[in-house]
């Protein structure tokens, strides 16, 4: 019974939604994005890069050329969990991502896009 309670508790726990960045430490280029589950998204993106299936060919090429050690995976900001579990986070995440893009003010030559 205890196992079932832990599984239920895990499923009911809000996921850490927010903004992330993948940064090439060699070139200084960054990819900024947002997700309803930042840790899961960063794991997914790292897996795609390791597998050679990343959607952005430029990022994949740099990963292949420079190696994993040349990249940093960062959580830039997290949204506070909402009391209302029915709240759609998409609009809040889009706004938070835009704020971070403005804050970082990355010129075109230092930005990867998805």
C-alpha positions, 0 to 999 in steps of 0.5 A: 500500500505504501508504494501505491501512495508514493506513486500517487503522490509523485503523480500529483506533485507539480513538475518544475516548469520554467525556462532552460538554456543549452550553452556552447561554452566554446562558441558562446552560442545559446539555445533558450527554451521553455517546458512544463517539465524542465529537468525532463526536457533537458534530459530529452535534449541531451539524449537527442544530442547523444543519439544524433537526432537533435532537431537543430542541425547546427547544434548537433554539428557543434555537439559532434565537433566539440563534444559534450564537455563543451555544453552546459545545460542550465535551468534559468528560471522556474514558475511557482507551482499554481494552486489550480492544477487546471491552469494552462502554463503555456502562456506563462512559459512563453512570457517567461521565455521571452523575458529571458531572451530579452534579458540575455539579449543574444545577438543572432550570431550567438543564438541557436533556434529550434 
